[in-house]
Amino acid sequence: MKDVRADERDTTMNDVKIETKGVQVYYGENHAIKDVSLAIKDKTVTAFIGPSGCGKSTFLRCLNRMNDTIDIARIEGEISIDGEDIYDPRVDPVQLRAKVGMVFQKPNPFPKSIFDNVAYGPKIHGLASNKAELDEIVETSLRRAAIWDEVKDRLQAPGTGLSGGQQQRLCIARAVATSPEVLLMDEPCSALDPIATAQVEELISELRTRYSVVIVTHSMQQAARVSQKTAFFHLGDMVEYGETDDIFTNPQDPRTEKYITGRIG
Amino acid sequence: MTAIPDTPSRPSSILEADARTRKRNAAEKRFRMYGLGAIFVGLTALVLLLTSILMQGLPAFQQSYVTLEVPLLEDTLDPSGERNIDDIAGVISFGYNGLIEQAVEDAIETQGIEIEGLDDPAEIVSNQAAAQVRRFVLANPERIGTSETFRFLTTSRVDQYYKGQVTMASAERDSQISPQQLQLAEALAEAGLLEQSFNWNFVTQPDASDQRPEAAGLGVAILGSAYMMLIVLCLALPIGVAASIYLEEFAPTNRITDIIEVNISNLAAVPSIVFGILGLAIFINFAGLPQSAPIVGGLVLTLMTLPTIIISTRASLKSVPPSIRDAALGVGASKMQAVFHHVLPLAGPGILTGTIIGLAQALGETAPLLLIGMVAFVTEYPDAPPEGFFDPATALPVQVYNWTQRADPAFAERASGAIIVLLVFLAIMNITAILLRRRFERRW
């Protein structure tokens, strides 16, 4: 991978895509996220780092309302995408999730063919009016996920038969097939080997040209490699948020410094 | 910090098991023996059970038949000679007995059989015979005046003689058969007029009274059981699956759903006779549905099967990994789409298996059916569904129960035969469940 971070980091001209104000999340009695406010920019990779259980995944799942599926979760505060509050009662989470795609920690392709995995989203959202259009969407998505060349000859093979790294890229293809504007990734490389990780990281850098990417990661190296902005979470607080370079070279908060130098976490 | 004392390493060879290891290995060996013993006991019990049922029940599938030439005398059947069907029908079965007697005597004469002290030779033919001839005559009145060959059932005593239950010695003391009559049967067998053959009537014909146990069959019971299974399948499967999907995927976790959950688990453990009382009170006394009808039996068995289906369906829904739901929701599927497109197909084999096992349980259920009157003596087939659901019928296990209470040894044999039929149906259902699971099971 080429190191082109210096130029890519020049992201000041990008608009704010997601804005959160005073977000609080409770799991029953447990106060999981405490008053998080931050602005996530468009066409930027934003990394959430922090020790296990610090709430970064929880916060990520708030951004496309996946926490709605957990009965005991309760969210306060305001999260808006392009200035529209996503917790507004008029918002249908289904539409929101088509706009804000998600890739999970463990590759989770449907036990169906590779084609059906990618085509499922466009089908349920009615993005294709005929077979040819659907084929095109599937091909474009697989190309964007940099897996087309590996699977183009076996689109009818089951998606679960691919290797771990291929499965994860298939899941990314599935996520981009619905033409989202934001892509949320919850530790997308934690189940992958270093080679597959490198491929996915490279892919993330490419995806950034089209989407606003938010990635949760345990690996600080990964955050440094792929992201332009980094937020550090600790015990439910967002401790520090800024340019990735600044966070790693010149942290403002002593907790951030301790974490990135390996003393807490 | 206090210094941690060094633990002295024990000098030992790994080539030699120490006392502790030997003890552990012995315990493991003993446990395996217990396991083998348990399996052996179980298998022995199964083999004994099956052997005893097969020994007692298989004879029910064989029956003795006697072939006789019956003269259809015009004087008896149609005295007026006008072939008026109403006049012919005016002669009741009793009137045909003379013809049967004549037929037996003719056979004795033509075969040249001579038995000393033979009374009532026609007693070896089933009481069914007269009705059989009458049915034929009513269907073919033009044959009156000719003679016709019929294949009659013998009485159960003659049949049992060939199955070893009746002997010449026991016939001495029997009011229903005499040794001379048995000799006649043997003579007819030698002449090729009396033989044993497979008894299809046993699985197709309705039950018969104590007067003619040789004619009793399972037809009505099989039909009644089939109707009830159809009702249970059509009601319990959709209701059960819908309830499970709602409880598992949509219902909020709160006090009410907790109570429902506990109740469903408890219902699965309620003795089935309680469902029978419930059925009697609600479906018959309150709703006014007919007694002995498959519809009531089906409803009661549905109530009984529902908890089983709900529990197994929920278990198979639970076993679908949550990552599949996340994946579907993540691409913007609605909750219902996630369930119906992804979760349900994966849970399908488990649901099918649970349903079939629930049905098998319902098929073998006796107690609740006794309470709703399905124990009745029914000799008429129920009509085709849906009207037939309201006609009186019995069920296989109830028929078994019924026959074990009757005196004639032919019924004991038939009860075991009915158990074999029931077991065959259960085996077919379980094998179907296994095959379906194998066929549709997906791995990921």
Interface residues (C-beta under 8 A of the other chain):
Chain A: N64 M66 T69 D71 V94 Q95 L96 R97 A98 G101 M102 V103 F104 K106 N108 P109 F110 P111 Y120 G121 I124 H125 T160 C171 R174 A175 A177 T178
Chain B: P252 T253 P321 S323 I324 R325 D326 A327 A328 L329 G330 V331 G332 A333 S334 Q337 H341 H342 L346 R442 R443 W444
